Amino acid sequence: MRLTELSPKWFELPHWASADPFWVGFSFLCPHCLPTTCPTCGHRPHGQRLSVTFVNPIDPSGFIARGVFAWPPNATQGEFAPDRLSRRDGDTFATMKIVPAIGCLYWEDHGSVEIVNGDVRLW
């Protein structure tokens, strides 16, 4: 399954005010819990979204290189803690490869996911 088929969405830092993007991660529909269409009414509910936060954000304006701020932040817990950040290769959802911080992308109740060259694999 392609990452582009799972409605991926970039996300920025909370309260990001610049018009220039600084994408620190993305979310996508869980391939394990994909929503299905109700056979009675035809409604398709929203699915569960999973997210990945990068140790190497997508920074097209060069905020880090220009010293605007340091990345990763000095966090010891939460979504920006070092053990929660994954390495990213590729700048688009079609070319994305994720190298997880702890060996695999795992979400409780959703299983393990591997993302390589935009392909999403469950295991």
Secondary structure, DSSP 8 states (H G I E B T S, - for coil): -BGGGG--EEEE-TT---SS--EEEEEEE-SSS-----TTT-------EEEEEEEEEE-TT-TTTTTSS-SS---SSSTTSGGGEEEEE-SSTTT-EEE-TTSSEEETTTEEEEEETTEEEE-
